[in-house]
Amino acid sequence: MSCGCNQRDRYVSFNGLDCEGQAERLLARVEMLIARPAVSNLFWQKFAAQVALMRSGSGPNRDPLYLLHANVYYLRDLLEAHGGAEDLAALDLLEEECF
């Protein structure tokens, strides 16, 4: 029987998980998508403003993981409509390992 010492498990310690890196990569992809005029709307403009505040360190939220988690349903809709299979896989992984 294996000890599971090197297994990735969010419920034990987040050991071996790159939640911050995954969040940053997905957030960068989302920013690229919502920058397109055909995709952008008032919601995504406000989301982009929140991202800008977060990155400047002046907003109330300084955590990309939290920002993505708080908007996961909207992100899924966005990625299903305008992203690709890799984008959805990245969101699935983030949800499974980090949210």
SENU-679525 format. One line per field, with one value per residue (C-alpha): residue in one letter; x, y, z; residue number from 1. Coordinates in Angstrom, 1 decimal, padded with zeros to 4 digits, always signed. Layout:
// SENU-679525
residu = (A / ...)
c1 = (X / ...)
c2 = (Y / ...)
c3 = (Z / ...)
num = (NUM / ...)
//
This chain:
// SENU-679525
residu = (M / S / C / G / C / N / Q / R / D / R / Y / V / S / F / N / G / L / D / C / E / G / Q / A / E / R / L / L / A / R / V / E / M / L / I / A / R / P / A / V / S / N / L / F / W / Q / K / F / A / A / Q / V / A / L / M / R / S / G / S / G / P / N / R / D / P / L / Y / L / L / H / A / N / V / Y / Y / L / R / D / L / L / E / A / H / G / G / A / E / D / L / A / A / L / D / L / L / E / E / E / C / F)
c1 = (+000.0 / +001.3 / +001.7 / +000.4 / +003.2 / +003.7 / +000.2 / -001.5 / -004.5 / -006.1 / -007.9 / -004.6 / -002.3 / -002.5 / +000.9 / +002.1 / -000.7 / +000.1 / -003.2 / -001.8 / +000.0 / -003.1 / -005.2 / -002.9 / -002.7 / -006.4 / -007.0 / -004.5 / -006.5 / -009.8 / -008.4 / -007.4 / -010.9 / -012.8 / -010.6 / -012.3 / -015.1 / -017.3 / -017.0 / -016.9 / -020.0 / -020.6 / -020.1 / -016.7 / -015.7 / -016.4 / -014.5 / -011.5 / -011.6 / -011.6 / -008.6 / -006.8 / -007.4 / -006.3 / -003.1 / -002.3 / -002.8 / -005.3 / -008.5 / -010.3 / -009.4 / -005.8 / -006.3 / -006.7 / -007.9 / -010.7 / -011.7 / -012.0 / -013.8 / -016.3 / -017.2 / -016.8 / -020.2 / -019.8 / -016.3 / -017.6 / -020.2 / -017.5 / -015.1 / -017.8 / -018.9 / -015.5 / -012.7 / -011.3 / -011.0 / -007.8 / -009.4 / -012.2 / -009.8 / -007.8 / -011.0 / -012.0 / -008.5 / -008.7 / -012.1 / -011.1 / -007.8 / -008.1 / -011.7)
c2 = (+000.0 / +003.4 / +006.1 / +008.8 / +011.1 / +012.6 / +012.6 / +015.9 / +016.4 / +019.7 / +018.3 / +017.5 / +020.3 / +021.7 / +020.0 / +019.9 / +022.1 / +025.3 / +027.0 / +030.5 / +029.7 / +028.0 / +031.0 / +033.5 / +031.6 / +031.2 / +034.9 / +035.9 / +033.9 / +035.3 / +038.9 / +038.1 / +036.8 / +039.7 / +042.3 / +041.3 / +043.7 / +040.9 / +039.3 / +042.3 / +043.6 / +045.6 / +042.6 / +041.8 / +045.5 / +045.6 / +042.3 / +043.7 / +046.8 / +044.4 / +042.6 / +045.9 / +047.0 / +043.6 / +043.8 / +047.3 / +046.3 / +049.0 / +047.0 / +045.1 / +041.8 / +040.9 / +037.2 / +036.0 / +032.6 / +034.2 / +036.5 / +033.5 / +031.4 / +034.1 / +034.3 / +030.6 / +030.3 / +033.3 / +032.1 / +028.7 / +030.4 / +032.6 / +029.7 / +027.5 / +030.2 / +031.8 / +029.7 / +026.4 / +022.9 / +023.8 / +026.8 / +024.6 / +022.0 / +024.6 / +025.8 / +022.2 / +021.6 / +024.8 / +023.9 / +020.3 / +021.2 / +024.7 / +025.9)
c3 = (+000.0 / -001.0 / +001.6 / -000.8 / +000.3 / -003.1 / -004.3 / -005.1 / -002.8 / -002.1 / +001.0 / +002.7 / +002.1 / -001.5 / -001.7 / -005.3 / -006.6 / -008.5 / -007.8 / -008.1 / -011.4 / -012.8 / -011.8 / -013.4 / -016.6 / -016.9 / -016.0 / -018.7 / -021.2 / -020.0 / -020.4 / -024.0 / -024.7 / -023.1 / -024.9 / -028.1 / -029.1 / -030.1 / -026.7 / -024.4 / -022.6 / -019.5 / -017.2 / -018.7 / -018.7 / -015.0 / -014.5 / -016.4 / -014.1 / -011.1 / -012.5 / -013.1 / -009.5 / -008.2 / -010.2 / -009.0 / -005.4 / -004.8 / -005.0 / -002.2 / -003.8 / -004.4 / -005.2 / -008.7 / -007.5 / -005.5 / -008.4 / -010.7 / -008.2 / -007.5 / -011.2 / -012.2 / -013.7 / -016.0 / -016.9 / -017.9 / -020.2 / -021.7 / -022.3 / -023.7 / -026.2 / -027.1 / -025.7 / -026.7 / -025.2 / -023.5 / -021.8 / -020.5 / -019.4 / -017.5 / -015.7 / -014.9 / -013.4 / -011.4 / -010.1 / -009.2 / -007.5 / -006.1 / -005.6)
num = (1 / 2 / 3 / 4 / 5 / 6 / 7 / 8 / 9 / 10 / 11 / 12 / 13 / 14 / 15 / 16 / 17 / 18 / 19 / 20 / 21 / 22 / 23 / 24 / 25 / 26 / 27 / 28 / 29 / 30 / 31 / 32 / 33 / 34 / 35 / 36 / 37 / 38 / 39 / 40 / 41 / 42 / 43 / 44 / 45 / 46 / 47 / 48 / 49 / 50 / 51 / 52 / 53 / 54 / 55 / 56 / 57 / 58 / 59 / 60 / 61 / 62 / 63 / 64 / 65 / 66 / 67 / 68 / 69 / 70 / 71 / 72 / 73 / 74 / 75 / 76 / 77 / 78 / 79 / 80 / 81 / 82 / 83 / 84 / 85 / 86 / 87 / 88 / 89 / 90 / 91 / 92 / 93 / 94 / 95 / 96 / 97 / 98 / 99)
//
